[in-house]
Amino acid sequence: MLNKLAASELVLNEDGSVYHLNLLPEDIADKIILVGDPDRVAKVSMYFDKVEIKKNKREFYTHTGTLRGERITVMSTGIGTENIDIVMNELDALVNIDLKNKEFKTEHKSLELFRMGTCGSVNPDVQVDNMLVTRNVVGLDGLMHFYQDYNFENEFSRSFLEKFPYERIKPMLYFSDWAEELGEYYKDAKYHGNTATFPGFYAPQGRQLRLKAVDDQFLETLNDLGITNFEMETSAIYALSKLLGHKAITVNNVIANRRRGEFSADHHASEKNLITWVLDRIIK
């Protein structure tokens, strides 16, 4: 690969910021909290001692400030792994590419990425309104098959692939896992489990309105294969972090148990608890 990037490959705004995130290198901290909902960014940054940067473009909102003397960023990604593809590549460009000259830097910088989200559980034993940290993840969206150098295998992935019964979906699967060293931040979480990242909210998650899902027992089958919970971003965050040399970990507050038909009695209180729980641990 040539060191010099064409304008069509690394698209910048008129002020030199990366195209979608609308950010300059100095706008982000080394610790970044990733949330899906743009409205959640302000709910997180309200706990900062000071907010120095507020920028947004489309669904990508970013606040950077300080908390207990440490610089920190919170950023919204929107929904889905296609958005994560944008976020991860542009975050990496901010720290590992000279944007002015469009050249790769000789020294690599590694970011710490903390996804903070909500999820549903497919395990009937998991109680709602509790924290669940993702150790292993399977992506059902196919994103990483577009990247030449991505190859990941471990005991969980081998077992899952061997038993996965849906041949039409199987070619889309890819796997990754957490940055174990970041697990120390969340060692007191009630649950640690295996997450499935879906490419949609309805049929991929077993919901049926006017269109039928491939199998009305899909969630039960995933639970039998070792899946604890499901959401829509973690597989891309974990896999792209590994490929780009960053560290990532996801903690989700379980707001629904689909196997028991339960939903959080007060998901706003649950969200507030998630925010303070994460901030208290990643910045002491």
Phi, psi and omega in degrees: 000137177290146180287332182271126182264138177288155181299331180286341183268319176243094184275130180239155173280173184299331180273005179089002179281157178294147199300306186276317184284340179061039185238151171255160183306323182285356183276350184238153175265174178283337174255124184231125173268127178254123176238156180281309188281122177304327179293339182283341181301310179293329178293333176277312186291344177297341178272350178293151173290328181206139174247120184256335182232130170225114179222154176204155171203128185055228181272004185263101177252137182226129171237131175236136180199206179232147176221121182051040175085000181246138180284139183209150179238142168237135186220140175267144181251346192075191185259136167103155182289336177296325174288323178297325176303318177292309184301312185293316181293322181282327173297316179297321179299324181298328185251343186237004176232134172286103187293325182295315182265353181055050179231148177291138176284150181283333178255128183273138176247135182250126178268154171255119187244126183240100175284131178238111185214191174238159183207169169252152179252145174255358180263119184296344181274350182276127182270142180291163180065034175229158182275137179230120180264134180273120173268301177250151179219143171243129175263132179254016187257345176085000187305313190288349176288350175273353182253123189298319190267003185276126178208118182221137178209137171210186184299320180297313183296319180297316179294318181296312181297321182298325187256352185294122190267355188261096187294329179293328183270333189307319181297342181276345189291144168211165190225160172198181175212175186289165166277102191302327181296332176284343179300338179299329179297326189243029186294341180264010176299145183295323184231143167234131186206192181248130189247143170254130176257121185258153178270017180188170185261334188262262183305319179301333178258017174081007179274142181229116173257259175270343179254139182273140175283162182298332181201124180285357175251021186302312182296320178298320178296318178297320178297321177296334179272003176104006180280135180263320186208174181216151175200203192227012183225331196297323183302318180289322178298312181294312185292315180291328175299316179297316183293325184265352178086029176252172181244134184220147175211145179243132165236129177243142169273124181284111181255353179213142169243104187291330181290330180257356180070030183255146175227149181307134180293332179213087185288341175290317176294324178296319178296316179298318178298320178300313183298309182293325179298314180293310183299323179295338184260324183275340171228103185291000000 
